[in-house]
Amino acid sequence: MLTMGLAVLKEHFPFLKVETYAVQEPCWTSALPQILRSLGFKRAVLKNPSTAWGGYSRGFPADICLWEGPDATTIPLVPRYDCEELYQVAN
């Protein structure tokens, strides 16, 4: 899906450079740093907008850190901040 989305963007906006991966749902694989780098991404944002279908990433006490994949590929990212509280919606 990621490559399909990039292809559609390139089709409609041929001069657009997509360099930042920003996740809406916190669903990813540990190999994502390598995948993102191979697709030309330079940075990532793992903050999510209060949706939690797949859970939340652990908070981290830094503004920017390096996300390291199992093959040692890294990509700078903005984490979910350590000070953010998790809210639960009552049914």
C-alpha positions in Angstrom: 0.0 0.0 0.0 2.8 2.4 0.8 4.4 2.1 -2.7 0.9 2.3 -4.3 0.2 5.6 -2.5 3.6 7.0 -3.5 2.9 6.0 -7.1 -0.5 7.9 -7.0 1.2 11.0 -5.5 3.9 10.9 -8.2 1.2 10.5 -10.9 -0.7 13.6 -9.8 2.2 15.7 -8.4 5.3 14.7 -10.4 7.6 17.2 -8.7 6.5 16.4 -5.1 9.2 14.9 -2.9 7.8 12.7 -0.1 10.5 12.5 2.5 8.6 12.1 5.8 6.6 9.1 6.8 3.8 10.0 9.3 1.7 7.2 10.7 -1.9 7.6 11.5 -2.4 4.2 12.9 0.4 2.8 15.0 0.8 -0.4 13.0 4.3 -1.1 11.8 6.9 -3.7 11.5 10.4 -3.6 13.0 11.8 -3.6 9.5 10.1 -0.3 8.7 13.3 1.8 9.0 14.9 -0.3 6.3 11.7 -0.2 4.1 11.4 3.6 4.5 15.0 4.2 3.7 14.8 2.0 0.6 11.8 4.1 -0.6 13.7 7.4 -0.1 12.2 8.6 3.2 14.5 10.7 5.3 12.5 10.8 8.6 9.4 9.4 10.4 6.8 10.6 12.8 5.2 8.0 15.1 2.9 10.3 17.0 -0.7 9.3 16.3 -3.9 11.3 16.5 -5.7 9.5 19.4 -6.6 6.4 17.4 -5.4 3.1 19.0 -6.7 0.2 16.9 -3.3 -1.4 17.0 -2.1 0.0 20.3 0.2 2.9 21.1 4.0 3.2 20.8 5.8 3.6 24.1 6.4 7.2 25.1 10.0 8.4 24.7 11.6 11.3 26.6 13.1 13.1 23.6 11.9 15.3 20.8 13.7 13.4 18.1 15.5 10.0 18.3 16.8 7.4 15.9 14.6 4.4 15.1 16.8 1.4 14.5 15.6 -1.7 12.7 16.9 -5.3 13.2 19.4 -4.8 10.4 20.8 -1.7 12.1 19.2 0.7 9.5 18.3 3.9 11.3 15.9 6.8 10.5 15.3 9.9 12.6 11.8 10.1 14.1 9.5 12.1 16.3 8.2 9.6 18.9 5.1 9.7 21.0 6.3 11.9 23.9 6.8 10.4 27.3 4.6 13.1 28.9 1.5 12.3 26.8 -1.3 10.6 28.6 -3.4 7.8 27.0 -7.1 8.4 27.1 -9.7 5.7 27.0 -13.2 6.3 25.5 -16.0 4.9 27.6 -18.6 2.9 25.7 
